[in-house]
Amino acid sequence: MSEPTGLRARKKARTRHAIADAAISLFLERGFDRVSVNDIAAAAEVSKPTLFRYFPTKEDLVLHRFADHLGEAARVVRDREPGVEPVTALHRHFRAGLERRDPVTGLNDHPEVVAFHRLVFSTPSLAGRLTQYMLEDEEALAGALGEGIQARVRAAQVLAVQRVLARANWQKIADGRTAHDVHPEAVADADQAFRQLR
């Protein structure tokens, strides 16, 4: 994500980050359902209306991290080099995410990232909202892949593979392994899964 330019844009970005950071800290400390929007607004030192200008729902306070990746698969397909198949471009992108230990791949053992994923996976309202993001992502990817049912099926398959891989990586780390230790398996799993997609 590019950094905002201009004083006003930078101030808005700082406010958004402050609200999100306060919310995540409180959610990780107390649990999603035990934190009110008033608690978050007070911790971030903003009014409730200001909070809702940045985050329309309480769930969005957590899931904005996923929303930042919204449309990413479609962008990868649209921006791929000439002659590169869409699934190959998506495979390379996922592998690059594993190398960077991008949290969206599940291969990140920072305690806050592990706790964040646990929070999302164990809170029904967050899991439900995340499904909405995934459906939007699926629609965008289908549009980048072409038209008709084949494009929709392929988009659903790709995103399901990425979700399963990320969840498997996270689970291994949540069970006490390090990202460094899991990395070779994560790469092998990704290679096999994307091979099956082809």
C-alpha positions as CSV (number, residue, x, y, z in Angstrom):
1,M,0.0,0.0,0.0
2,S,1.4,3.4,-0.9
3,E,1.9,6.1,1.7
4,P,-0.6,8.9,1.6
5,T,0.7,12.3,0.5
6,G,-0.3,15.7,1.8
7,L,-0.7,16.8,5.4
8,R,-4.5,16.0,5.6
9,A,-4.1,12.6,4.1
10,R,-1.2,11.8,6.5
11,K,-3.2,13.0,9.4
12,K,-6.2,10.8,8.4
13,A,-3.9,7.8,7.9
14,R,-2.4,8.4,11.4
15,T,-5.9,8.5,12.9
16,R,-6.9,5.4,11.2
17,H,-3.8,3.5,12.4
18,A,-4.3,4.8,15.9
19,I,-7.9,3.6,16.0
20,A,-7.0,0.2,14.5
21,D,-4.0,-0.3,16.8
22,A,-6.1,0.6,19.9
23,A,-8.8,-1.8,18.8
24,I,-6.5,-4.7,18.0
25,S,-4.7,-4.3,21.4
26,L,-8.0,-4.3,23.3
27,F,-9.3,-7.3,21.3
28,L,-6.2,-9.3,21.9
29,E,-6.2,-8.4,25.6
30,R,-9.9,-9.0,26.4
31,G,-11.5,-10.8,23.4
32,F,-13.6,-9.3,20.6
33,D,-17.0,-9.6,22.4
34,R,-15.7,-8.1,25.6
35,V,-14.7,-4.8,24.0
36,S,-17.2,-2.1,23.2
37,V,-16.8,0.5,20.5
38,N,-16.9,3.1,23.3
39,D,-13.8,1.4,24.8
40,I,-12.0,1.6,21.5
41,A,-12.9,5.3,20.9
42,A,-11.7,6.2,24.4
43,A,-8.4,4.3,23.9
44,A,-7.8,6.0,20.6
45,E,-8.9,9.4,21.9
46,V,-11.5,9.9,19.2
47,S,-15.3,10.2,19.2
48,K,-17.6,7.3,18.3
49,P,-18.7,9.1,15.1
50,T,-15.1,9.6,14.1
51,L,-14.4,5.9,14.7
52,F,-17.3,4.9,12.4
53,R,-16.1,7.3,9.7
54,Y,-13.0,5.1,9.4
55,F,-14.4,1.7,10.2
56,P,-18.1,1.1,9.4
57,T,-18.5,-1.9,11.7
58,K,-16.7,-3.3,14.7
59,E,-15.6,-6.3,12.7
60,D,-13.8,-3.9,10.2
61,L,-11.6,-2.7,13.1
62,V,-10.0,-6.2,13.0
63,L,-10.4,-7.2,9.4
64,H,-9.1,-4.0,7.7
65,R,-5.8,-5.9,7.6
66,F,-7.5,-8.4,5.2
67,A,-9.3,-5.6,3.4
68,D,-5.9,-4.1,2.6
69,H,-5.4,-7.2,0.4
70,L,-8.8,-7.0,-1.2
71,G,-8.5,-7.4,-5.0
72,E,-4.8,-8.5,-4.7
73,A,-5.3,-11.7,-6.7
74,A,-7.1,-9.9,-9.4
75,R,-4.3,-7.3,-9.6
76,V,-1.7,-10.1,-9.8
77,V,-3.5,-11.6,-12.8
78,R,-4.0,-8.3,-14.5
79,D,-0.4,-7.2,-14.0
80,R,1.3,-10.5,-14.9
81,E,4.0,-10.5,-17.6
82,P,2.9,-11.4,-21.1
83,G,2.9,-15.2,-21.7
84,V,2.6,-16.0,-17.9
85,E,-0.5,-18.1,-17.1
86,P,-2.8,-16.6,-14.4
87,V,-2.3,-19.6,-12.0
88,T,1.5,-19.4,-12.5
89,A,1.4,-15.7,-11.6
90,L,-0.7,-16.4,-8.5
91,H,1.5,-19.3,-7.5
92,R,4.6,-17.0,-7.7
93,H,2.9,-14.3,-5.8
94,F,1.9,-16.7,-3.0
95,R,5.5,-18.1,-2.9
96,A,6.9,-14.5,-2.6
97,G,4.5,-14.0,0.3
98,L,5.9,-17.0,2.0
99,E,9.4,-15.7,1.6
100,R,8.4,-12.3,3.1
101,R,6.5,-14.1,5.9
102,D,3.4,-12.1,4.9
103,P,0.8,-12.8,7.6
104,V,-1.8,-13.4,4.9
105,T,0.0,-16.6,4.0
106,G,-0.2,-17.8,7.6
107,L,3.5,-18.2,7.7
108,N,4.4,-15.6,10.4
109,D,5.3,-16.5,13.9
110,H,5.2,-13.0,15.5
111,P,3.1,-13.6,18.7
112,E,0.7,-10.8,17.8
113,V,0.1,-12.2,14.3
114,V,-0.6,-15.7,15.7
115,A,-2.9,-14.2,18.3
116,F,-4.6,-12.0,15.7
117,H,-5.4,-15.1,13.5
118,R,-6.7,-17.0,16.5
119,L,-9.0,-14.1,17.3
120,V,-10.4,-14.1,13.7
121,F,-10.8,-17.8,13.4
122,S,-12.5,-18.2,16.9
123,T,-14.9,-15.3,16.6
124,P,-18.0,-16.2,14.6
125,S,-18.9,-12.6,13.6
126,L,-15.3,-12.0,12.4
127,A,-15.3,-15.3,10.4
128,G,-18.6,-14.3,8.8
129,R,-17.3,-10.8,7.8
130,L,-14.1,-12.4,6.5
131,T,-16.3,-14.6,4.2
132,Q,-17.8,-11.4,2.7
133,Y,-14.3,-10.1,1.9
134,M,-13.5,-13.4,0.3
135,L,-16.6,-13.3,-1.9
136,E,-15.7,-9.8,-3.1
137,D,-12.1,-11.0,-3.8
138,E,-13.5,-14.0,-5.7
139,E,-15.7,-11.8,-7.8
140,A,-12.8,-9.5,-8.6
141,L,-10.5,-12.4,-9.5
142,A,-13.2,-14.0,-11.7
143,G,-13.5,-10.7,-13.6
144,A,-9.7,-10.7,-14.2
145,L,-9.7,-14.3,-15.4
146,G,-12.5,-13.8,-17.9
147,E,-16.2,-14.3,-18.2
148,G,-18.6,-17.1,-17.5
149,I,-18.8,-20.0,-15.1
150,Q,-15.3,-21.2,-15.8
151,A,-13.7,-18.0,-14.6
152,R,-15.9,-18.1,-11.5
153,V,-15.0,-21.7,-10.7
154,R,-11.3,-21.0,-11.3
155,A,-11.4,-17.9,-9.0
156,A,-13.2,-19.9,-6.2
157,Q,-10.6,-22.7,-6.5
158,V,-7.6,-20.4,-6.3
159,L,-8.9,-18.5,-3.3
160,A,-9.9,-21.8,-1.6
161,V,-6.4,-23.1,-2.1
162,Q,-4.8,-19.9,-0.7
163,R,-7.1,-20.0,2.3
164,V,-6.4,-23.7,3.1
165,L,-2.7,-23.2,2.7
166,A,-2.7,-20.1,5.0
167,R,-4.8,-21.8,7.6
168,A,-2.5,-24.9,7.6
169,N,0.6,-22.7,8.0
170,W,-1.0,-20.8,10.8
171,Q,-2.1,-23.9,12.6
172,K,1.4,-25.4,12.6
173,I,2.8,-22.2,14.1
174,A,-0.1,-22.0,16.6
175,D,0.9,-25.5,17.6
176,G,4.3,-24.2,18.6
177,R,6.5,-24.4,15.5
178,T,8.5,-21.5,14.0
179,A,7.9,-19.9,10.7
180,H,11.5,-20.9,9.7
181,D,10.8,-24.5,10.5
182,V,7.4,-24.6,8.7
183,H,8.7,-22.7,5.6
184,P,9.9,-25.7,3.6
185,E,6.6,-27.6,4.1
186,A,4.7,-24.4,3.3
187,V,6.5,-24.1,0.0
188,A,6.1,-27.8,-0.9
189,D,2.4,-27.6,0.0
190,A,1.9,-24.5,-2.1
191,D,3.8,-26.0,-5.1
192,Q,1.6,-29.2,-4.9
193,A,-1.7,-27.3,-4.5
194,F,-1.0,-24.9,-7.4
195,R,0.1,-27.8,-9.5
196,Q,-3.3,-29.4,-8.9
197,L,-5.0,-26.2,-9.9
198,R,-3.3,-26.3,-13.3
